[in-house]
Amino acid sequence: MSRAALGVALRDARLAAGLTQAEVARAAGVDHSYLSHLESGRRTPSRAVLVLMLEAFGVGVDVVEYVRGVAGDGVSDALAKYVVRVLHLGSYDRRAPVRE
């Protein structure tokens, strides 16, 4: 999974939620420029930042709790693929679990 694909999915979800980068950055506790780097694929978010962003987008609690509970510290390729699929499909449930 490329960082660019995750970045596009995060940007699309932000826009679909009607939020600005500044609003999401504030909700996730990060700098606006860092969020810009995430959306452009130059950086990968930490799991904690990803969870806060999903919450800001209004993603369902089941998805947020699933992402929060996946083993490991970072955002693996499998987890990134799951998040991209969930955000692009708008299916905010756990029908497509991560396979580590």
N, C-alpha and C positions, 0 to 999 in steps of 0.2 A: 504494500500500500504506500503510495507516495504521499509525502507531506502536502503536495499541491492538491491532491484529491480531497484530503481532509480539510484543507484550508478553504477550498471552494464550497464544500458542504457546510462548514461553519458560517461562511459569509452568506450563503443562500438561506440558511436557517435564521440568521440575524435579520436579513431583509424581510423574510416571510413573517417574522415576529414584529416587524415594524420598529426595530430598534436601531439606534445609531451605534457606531463603534464606541463612542464615549460612554453610552449607557451600559453596554455589555462589559466594557473594561471596568467600569465602576462596580458593577455587580460581581465581577470575577476577582476584583481586587488587584487588577494589573494596570499597567500603563497603557495608554491609547496606542503608542507606537508598538508595543509588544503585541497587542491584538492585531494590528496591521500586519506585522510579521507572520502571525499565525495564519491569517486569512490569505496571505500571498504565498504560503508554503515555505517560507524561509525558516520557520521555527515549528517545533512540535510542542503542544501544551503538556504540562504535567497533568497527572490524573486529577489532582485537586482542582486545577483551573478548568479542566474539561467538564468536571461535574458542575461547577458554578456556572459555566457557560450554558450547559444543557438546562439547568434550572432557570436561567434568565430567558431562554428560548421557550419555556413552557413545556418542555418535554416531560412526559409522564414520570411519576415517582418510580414506577417499576423499572424503567430504563435507567434512571439516575442511580437507583440503588444497585442495579446490576453492574453498571460501570464502576461504581464505588467499590463493589465487592469482589471484582475480578482480582485474582492473585497477581502480585508483582507491584512494583513502584511506578513504572512508567506507562506509556501508552504503546502497547505492542501493535504489530501489524494487524493481528486478528481483531483486536479491540478497535483499532482505527477503522477497519473494514466494516465492523458492526455499526459503529457510530455513523459512518457515511451512509450505509444502507438505511438505517433508521431515519436519518435526517432527510435523505432524498425521497424515501417512500412516504414519509410522514406517518409511518406506522409506529407509533410510540408505545410499543409493547415488546415483550421478550420472545416473540415467535422465532427469531433468528439468533440463537445464542452464540456467543464467541466460542470458538474451538481453539484452545491454546496448544 
